[in-house]
Amino acid sequence: MAAVEIQESSLQITLQLNGRFNITNCNVLREALEQVIAKKQDRIVIDCRQLQEIDSSAIAELVKTTRSVIGKKKMFLSGVNEEIMKTFKVVGLHTFFKMV
C-alpha cells in the first residue's frame, strides 16, 4: 500500500510518502507531485520517514519532477532511511537530490 499526504503552509508544501512505491502504484506519487508543482509555494519537501520501499519507476518520477522544477522551485528529500539511501547511492542519485 502506498499513500501520499500533502501538507501546505505559506512557505512550503510537504509530501509525506507512506508505504511502498513501485510500478503498480507510482501513479499515486506522480499525481501528487503534479499537484504540488502547480501550487504557488516555491519550496517542496518530500518527507520519506514513512517510506518503506521505492523502486526504479517511483524514483524516475522523483527525478523527472526534480528536473522539471530546477530554476523554478526548490525540492528537497527529508528523512531518507538507510536502505533507500543505499539505493540512491548505487544509482548515483544521492548527490542529485537535495537532502534536508
Phi, psi and omega in degrees: 000137179228142179211153176233127176250131182254128177237129182245141167228178181291337184263329185206167172242134178245131173254118177267114179270128181235129173097213185244123179253127180213188185299333182283341183224012181294345175297330176298315178294314181302313182296319178294318179297317179298321180296316184282330179288342177280348181281167184281334182298141183260004178238123179241127177243125176262108183273114186256013183300327181259008178281120183267328184199146177215131180258182187297329180291320178287323175299319179300324177296319178296317180296313181301316180293317179302315179297322184288339182259357180304129181083352181245316182222164175252128181238133182229151170254141176226155175066028181288123181284169186300318182294316180290324176297323176300317178299314178300320180293320180300319182265006175078020182263356180296337176261344178286312180280141173274128182253140173232000000 
